Amino acid sequence: MNRHIIFHIDVNSAFLSWSALEQLEAGSQTDLRLIPSIVGGDMSTRHGVVLAKSIPAKKYGIVTGEPVVNAFRKCPILVTAAPNHELYHRRSQELMNYLSSICPDIEQVSIDECYMDYSPICAKYSSPEQAAAFIKDTVYEKFGFTVNVGISDRKVLAKMASDFEKPNLVHTLYVSEIKDKLWPLPVSRLFLCGRSSVDTLHKLGILTVGDLAQTDPDILASHLKSHGIMLWNYANGLDDSAVLPEPAEAKGIGNSTTLTADAVTREAAVKILLELSESVGRRLRASHSKAGLVCTEIKYNTFQSVSHRMILNQPTASTDVIYRTACGLFDELWDGTPIRLLGIRTGKLSEENAPVQLNLFDYAAPVSEKQKKLDAALDQIRGKYGDNAVKRGSLMSSPNHPGSK
């Protein structure tokens, strides 16, 4: 094929699988994965939400993100396990280190999933399917938990392929297969098509991914703006993004915050993004670095996490550039679901004095220089008198304050 083949590797019920293995290693005779069980909430009060569920729990209609008390109404014999984020971080690192040993070109996108470029290892295997099966089988043999592997010639389709039937399976979803495999699915199964978007599409009579793919994009844009165009592209298998591995020595600088109250409007969200941009920009300047990539991260109140990134035309440490880029990415990502966490991450770092090749449209350099001086002055004031010594007027009423991550 002319295009690169891309794998999406996703741990099946990661938190629950990892908690189950820990209990078994401690001598438990019960495997949480084989009974109706969940991770999340408080076991004594039954408060909180479901973070992960077993396949037997799913058969009772239990869904990730719902209140634990609702889950017990659906299944009174439900077994719960408290989350252990230190354990999950360790398991994630072990998995990513192993996958990197198979192929160095991986892009981790969450604690339990990553993309892999098949091209560097294609000579070692008879087919992508054979390589994916090897990954799936050896992960289980080595670690005791299962993964799904999606294969495609488009990144977004590889992601959706890995969400097909689970667990411990390999699925393909090439562009040539979307009419048969993707279009019959309900629109709710499309990547980044959240509840708010689904409700809007249903009101338009769009029920399946195929319906969406064959809808006039202008109609979608009028109701869902840029998010509607992105969904239309995904439904038609249009995605030119590549696997973007990050070198270990330059992971980047980022910041995120868990909100004291869910953000439900764009206005509330962009205020937080401005605070985060100021923090990230300040840290970049303090380390004498510039970023060539900006990534916006969202975690919904359903605990679904999504992110989108953009490579910049020129590396920057400017708060303004980071903020404008982060807002543009946010507008492409957000589907209207209440937001629990927001984050901005930068990557592809370079030294601040590294040479930059200008192009025909870089005559705005004087404005850029003015912005640099403003950023430097603000950094100096905050360094001397504290972070709250100077605040933008637009942030004076913001109730959320990010903490470094």
C-alpha positions as CSV (number, residue, x, y, z in Angstrom):
1,M,0.0,0.0,0.0
2,N,1.2,3.6,-0.6
3,R,0.3,4.8,2.9
4,H,1.8,3.8,6.2
5,I,0.0,1.2,8.1
6,I,-0.9,2.3,11.6
7,F,-1.8,0.2,14.7
8,H,-3.9,1.5,17.6
9,I,-3.2,-0.6,20.7
10,D,-5.7,-0.3,23.6
11,V,-5.7,-2.2,26.9
12,N,-9.1,-3.9,27.5
13,S,-10.7,-2.4,30.6
14,A,-7.3,-1.2,31.8
15,F,-8.0,0.0,35.3
16,L,-10.1,-3.1,36.1
17,S,-7.6,-5.5,34.5
18,W,-4.7,-4.0,36.4
19,S,-6.6,-4.0,39.7
20,A,-7.7,-7.6,39.1
21,L,-4.1,-8.7,38.5
22,E,-2.9,-7.0,41.6
23,Q,-5.5,-8.8,43.7
24,L,-4.7,-12.1,42.1
25,E,-1.0,-11.6,42.8
26,A,-1.9,-10.8,46.4
27,G,-3.6,-14.2,46.7
28,S,-7.2,-13.5,45.8
29,Q,-9.2,-16.4,44.5
30,T,-11.5,-14.2,42.5
31,D,-10.7,-12.6,39.1
32,L,-12.6,-9.3,38.9
33,R,-12.6,-9.6,35.1
34,L,-14.8,-12.7,35.2
35,I,-17.5,-11.4,37.5
36,P,-19.8,-8.3,37.5
37,S,-17.3,-5.7,38.9
38,I,-16.2,-2.1,38.6
39,V,-13.4,0.2,39.6
40,G,-14.4,3.5,41.2
41,G,-16.2,5.3,43.9
42,D,-16.2,4.5,47.7
43,M,-16.9,0.9,48.5
44,S,-18.5,1.8,51.9
45,T,-20.7,4.7,50.9
46,R,-21.2,3.7,47.2
47,H,-20.5,7.3,46.2
48,G,-18.5,8.4,43.1
49,V,-18.6,7.2,39.5
50,V,-17.7,4.1,37.6
51,L,-14.1,4.4,36.2
52,A,-14.0,0.9,34.6
53,K,-16.2,-2.1,34.3
54,S,-15.9,-5.8,33.6
55,I,-17.5,-7.5,30.6
56,P,-20.0,-9.3,32.9
57,A,-20.9,-5.9,34.4
58,K,-21.5,-4.4,31.0
59,K,-24.2,-7.0,30.4
60,Y,-26.2,-5.4,33.2
61,G,-26.1,-2.1,31.3
62,I,-23.4,-0.5,33.5
63,V,-21.5,2.2,31.7
64,T,-18.3,4.1,32.4
65,G,-19.0,7.5,34.1
66,E,-22.3,6.7,35.7
67,P,-22.8,7.1,39.5
68,V,-21.8,4.0,41.4
69,V,-25.2,4.0,43.2
70,N,-26.9,3.6,39.8
71,A,-24.6,0.7,38.9
72,F,-25.7,-1.1,42.1
73,R,-29.3,-0.6,41.2
74,K,-28.7,-2.4,38.0
75,C,-26.6,-5.1,39.6
76,P,-26.9,-5.6,43.4
77,I,-24.2,-8.3,43.4
78,L,-21.7,-5.9,41.9
79,V,-18.1,-6.1,43.3
80,T,-16.1,-2.9,43.5
81,A,-12.4,-2.1,43.7
82,A,-10.9,1.2,44.8
83,P,-8.8,2.9,42.1
84,N,-5.0,2.7,42.5
85,H,-3.5,5.4,40.2
86,E,0.1,4.6,41.2
87,L,-0.4,1.0,40.1
88,Y,-2.0,2.1,36.8
89,H,0.9,4.5,36.1
90,R,3.4,1.7,36.7
91,R,1.6,-0.8,34.5
92,S,1.3,1.8,31.8
93,Q,5.0,2.5,31.8
94,E,5.8,-1.2,31.7
95,L,3.5,-1.7,28.6
96,M,4.8,1.3,26.7
97,N,8.4,0.3,27.4
98,Y,7.7,-3.1,26.0
99,L,5.9,-1.8,22.9
100,S,8.8,0.6,22.3
101,S,11.1,-2.4,22.3
102,I,9.1,-3.9,19.4
103,C,8.9,-0.6,17.5
104,P,10.3,2.7,18.6
105,D,7.8,4.7,16.6
106,I,4.9,4.8,19.1
107,E,2.7,7.7,20.2
108,Q,1.2,7.3,23.6
109,V,-2.2,9.1,23.7
110,S,-3.5,8.1,27.1
111,I,-2.4,5.9,30.0
112,D,-3.7,2.7,28.3
113,E,-3.4,3.3,24.5
114,C,-1.0,4.3,21.9
115,Y,-0.5,4.4,18.1
116,M,2.3,2.5,16.4
117,D,3.8,3.0,12.9
118,Y,4.1,-0.5,11.3
119,S,6.6,0.7,8.6
120,P,9.8,0.3,10.7
121,I,9.0,-3.3,11.5
122,C,7.2,-4.5,8.3
123,A,10.2,-6.5,7.1
124,K,10.0,-8.7,10.2
125,Y,6.4,-9.9,9.6
126,S,4.5,-11.5,6.8
127,S,1.6,-9.0,7.2
128,P,0.3,-6.3,9.5
129,E,-2.2,-8.8,10.9
130,Q,0.6,-11.2,11.9
131,A,2.5,-8.4,13.6
132,A,-0.6,-7.2,15.5
133,A,-1.3,-10.8,16.6
134,F,2.2,-11.1,17.9
135,I,1.8,-7.9,19.9
136,K,-1.5,-9.0,21.3
137,D,-0.3,-12.5,22.3
138,T,3.0,-11.4,23.8
139,V,1.4,-8.7,25.9
140,Y,-0.8,-11.3,27.4
141,E,2.0,-13.7,28.0
142,K,4.3,-11.1,29.5
143,F,1.9,-9.1,31.6
144,G,-1.3,-11.2,32.0
145,F,-3.8,-8.6,30.6
146,T,-5.2,-8.3,27.1
147,V,-5.2,-5.6,24.4
148,N,-7.1,-5.0,21.2
149,V,-5.1,-3.9,18.2
150,G,-6.8,-1.9,15.4
151,I,-5.1,-1.8,12.0
152,S,-5.7,0.8,9.3
153,D,-4.1,3.1,6.7
154,R,-5.6,6.1,8.6
155,K,-4.9,6.9,12.2
156,V,-8.6,7.6,13.2
157,L,-9.7,4.4,11.6
158,A,-7.1,2.4,13.5
159,K,-8.6,3.9,16.7
160,M,-12.1,2.9,15.7
161,A,-11.0,-0.6,14.7
162,S,-9.6,-1.3,18.1
163,D,-13.0,-0.4,19.6
164,F,-14.7,-3.2,17.6
165,E,-15.5,-6.4,19.4
166,K,-13.4,-7.1,22.6
167,P,-11.4,-8.4,24.3
168,N,-8.0,-9.7,23.0
169,L,-8.7,-9.3,19.3
170,V,-7.2,-7.8,16.2
171,H,-9.4,-5.8,13.7
172,T,-8.8,-4.0,10.4
173,L,-10.6,-0.9,9.2
174,Y,-8.9,0.2,6.0
175,V,-10.4,3.1,3.9
176,S,-11.6,0.4,1.5
177,E,-13.6,-1.2,4.3
178,I,-15.4,1.7,5.8
179,K,-18.6,1.3,3.8
180,D,-19.0,-2.3,5.0
181,K,-17.6,-2.1,8.5
182,L,-18.0,1.6,9.7
183,W,-21.0,3.1,7.9
184,P,-23.6,0.6,9.4
185,L,-22.7,1.6,13.0
186,P,-24.7,4.1,15.0
187,V,-23.1,7.6,15.0
188,S,-22.4,7.2,18.8
189,R,-19.7,4.8,17.8
190,L,-17.8,7.3,15.8
191,F,-14.6,8.6,17.5
192,L,-15.2,12.0,19.3
193,C,-18.9,11.9,18.6
194,G,-20.1,12.6,22.2
195,R,-23.6,12.7,23.6
196,S,-24.3,16.3,22.7
197,S,-23.2,15.7,19.1
198,V,-25.3,12.5,18.9
199,D,-28.4,14.4,20.1
200,T,-27.9,17.1,17.5
201,L,-27.3,14.5,14.7
202,H,-30.4,12.5,15.7
203,K,-32.5,15.6,15.5
204,L,-31.3,16.0,11.9
205,G,-32.3,12.4,11.1
206,I,-28.6,11.2,11.1
207,L,-28.6,7.9,12.8
208,T,-25.6,5.9,11.4
209,V,-22.1,6.8,10.5
210,G,-23.1,6.2,6.8
211,D,-25.8,8.8,7.2
212,L,-23.3,11.2,8.5
213,A,-20.7,10.5,5.8
214,Q,-23.3,11.3,3.1
215,T,-24.7,14.4,4.7
216,D,-23.8,17.8,3.2
217,P,-20.9,19.1,5.3
218,D,-22.3,22.6,5.2
219,I,-25.4,21.4,7.1
220,L,-23.2,19.8,9.7
221,A,-21.1,23.0,10.0
222,S,-24.3,25.1,10.5
223,H,-25.2,22.9,13.5
224,L,-21.9,21.7,14.9
225,K,-19.4,24.2,13.5
226,S,-15.9,22.8,13.0
227,H,-16.6,19.8,15.1
228,G,-19.2,18.7,12.5
229,I,-16.7,19.0,9.7
230,M,-14.2,16.9,11.7
231,L,-16.9,14.2,12.3
232,W,-17.8,14.2,8.6
233,N,-14.1,13.7,7.7
234,Y,-13.8,10.8,10.2
235,A,-16.9,9.2,8.8
236,N,-15.4,9.3,5.4
237,G,-12.0,8.0,6.6
238,L,-10.3,11.4,5.9
239,D,-7.4,11.8,8.3
240,D,-3.8,12.7,7.3
241,S,-2.3,12.8,10.8
242,A,0.8,10.7,11.3
243,V,2.1,8.8,14.3
244,L,4.2,11.3,16.2
245,P,6.7,9.6,18.5
246,E,8.3,11.9,21.1
247,P,12.0,11.3,22.1
248,A,12.4,10.5,25.7
249,E,14.8,13.4,26.3
250,A,12.3,16.0,25.0
251,K,8.9,15.0,26.3
252,G,7.9,18.7,26.5
253,I,6.4,21.0,29.1
254,G,2.7,21.0,30.0
255,N,0.2,21.8,32.6
256,S,-3.3,20.6,33.5
257,T,-6.0,21.3,36.0
258,T,-9.0,19.4,37.4
259,L,-11.8,21.9,37.6
260,T,-13.6,22.6,40.9
261,A,-16.8,22.5,38.9
262,D,-17.4,21.1,35.4
263,A,-17.0,23.6,32.6
264,V,-20.1,23.6,30.4
265,T,-19.5,26.7,28.2
266,R,-16.7,27.6,25.9
267,E,-16.3,30.9,27.7
268,A,-15.4,29.1,31.0
269,A,-13.1,26.7,29.2
270,V,-11.0,29.3,27.3
271,K,-10.4,31.2,30.6
272,I,-8.8,28.0,32.0
273,L,-6.9,27.6,28.7
274,L,-5.5,31.1,29.1
275,E,-4.3,30.4,32.6
276,L,-2.7,27.2,31.4
277,S,-1.1,28.9,28.5
278,E,0.5,31.5,30.8
279,S,1.9,28.8,33.0
280,V,3.3,26.7,30.1
281,G,4.7,29.8,28.4
282,R,6.4,30.9,31.6
283,R,7.9,27.5,32.1
284,L,9.2,27.4,28.5
285,R,10.8,30.8,28.8
286,A,12.3,29.9,32.2
287,S,13.9,26.8,30.6
288,H,15.1,28.9,27.6
289,S,13.1,26.6,25.3
290,K,10.7,27.0,22.5
291,A,8.0,24.5,21.5
292,G,7.2,23.3,18.0
293,L,4.1,21.5,19.0
294,V,1.0,22.3,21.1
295,C,-1.5,19.7,22.4
296,T,-4.9,20.4,24.0
297,E,-6.3,17.7,26.3
298,I,-9.8,17.4,27.6
299,K,-11.2,14.9,30.2
300,Y,-15.0,14.9,30.2
301,N,-17.1,14.2,33.4
302,T,-17.7,10.8,31.9
303,F,-13.9,10.2,32.3
304,Q,-13.4,9.9,28.6
305,S,-10.2,11.7,27.6
306,V,-9.5,13.2,24.2
307,S,-6.6,15.3,22.8
308,H,-5.6,17.0,19.6
309,R,-2.2,18.4,18.6
310,M,-0.8,20.8,16.1
311,I,2.8,21.3,14.8
312,L,3.6,25.0,14.7
313,N,5.0,26.8,11.7
314,Q,7.7,28.2,14.0
315,P,8.7,27.1,17.5
316,T,7.5,29.5,20.2
317,A,7.5,30.3,23.9
318,S,4.8,33.0,23.4
319,T,1.8,32.8,25.7
320,D,-0.4,34.4,23.1
321,V,0.6,31.9,20.3
322,I,0.2,28.9,22.7
323,Y,-3.2,30.2,23.8
324,R,-4.6,30.8,20.3
325,T,-3.4,27.4,19.2
326,A,-4.8,25.7,22.2
327,C,-8.2,27.4,21.7
328,G,-8.3,26.4,18.0
329,L,-7.6,22.8,19.0
330,F,-10.2,23.0,21.8
331,D,-12.9,24.1,19.2
332,E,-12.1,21.1,17.1
333,L,-12.2,18.7,20.0
334,W,-15.1,19.7,22.3
335,D,-18.4,18.1,21.7
336,G,-20.4,20.0,24.4
337,T,-20.0,17.3,27.1
338,P,-19.2,18.9,30.6
339,I,-15.5,19.1,31.1
340,R,-13.7,17.9,34.3
341,L,-10.1,18.5,33.3
342,L,-8.2,20.7,30.8
343,G,-4.6,20.5,29.9
344,I,-2.1,22.0,27.5
345,R,1.1,20.2,26.6
346,T,4.0,21.3,24.4
347,G,6.6,19.2,22.6
348,K,9.3,19.2,20.0
349,L,11.4,21.5,22.2
350,S,14.4,23.5,20.9
351,E,16.7,26.0,22.5
352,E,15.4,29.5,22.5
353,N,18.4,30.8,20.4
354,A,18.2,28.0,17.8
355,P,18.0,29.4,14.3
356,V,14.6,29.6,12.7
357,Q,14.0,29.7,9.0
358,L,11.6,32.5,8.2
359,N,9.1,32.5,5.4
360,L,7.4,35.0,3.2
361,F,4.7,35.7,5.8
362,D,6.9,36.4,8.7
363,Y,6.8,40.2,8.4
364,A,5.0,40.4,11.7
365,A,8.3,40.0,13.5
366,P,8.1,43.5,15.3
367,V,4.8,42.5,16.9
368,S,6.3,39.2,17.9
369,E,9.2,41.0,19.5
370,K,6.8,43.3,21.3
371,Q,5.0,40.2,22.7
372,K,8.3,38.7,23.8
373,K,9.1,41.9,25.8
374,L,5.7,41.8,27.4
375,D,6.0,38.2,28.4
376,A,9.5,38.8,29.8
377,A,8.2,41.8,31.9
378,L,5.3,39.7,33.3
379,D,7.7,36.9,34.1
380,Q,10.0,39.3,36.0
381,I,7.2,40.8,38.0
382,R,5.7,37.4,38.9
383,G,9.2,36.0,39.8
384,K,9.7,38.8,42.2
385,Y,6.2,39.3,43.7
386,G,4.5,35.9,43.1
387,D,2.2,34.4,40.4
388,N,-0.8,36.5,41.4
389,A,1.0,39.8,41.3
390,V,-0.3,40.5,37.7
391,K,-3.5,38.9,36.4
392,R,-5.3,39.5,33.1
393,G,-8.6,41.2,33.5
394,S,-10.4,38.4,31.8
395,L,-9.2,36.0,34.5
396,M,-10.3,38.0,37.5
397,S,-13.6,36.0,37.9
398,S,-12.1,32.6,37.0
399,P,-12.9,30.1,39.8
400,N,-10.3,27.5,38.7
401,H,-6.6,27.7,39.1
402,P,-4.4,25.1,37.5
403,G,-1.7,23.2,39.3
404,S,1.4,21.8,37.6
405,K,1.4,18.3,36.5
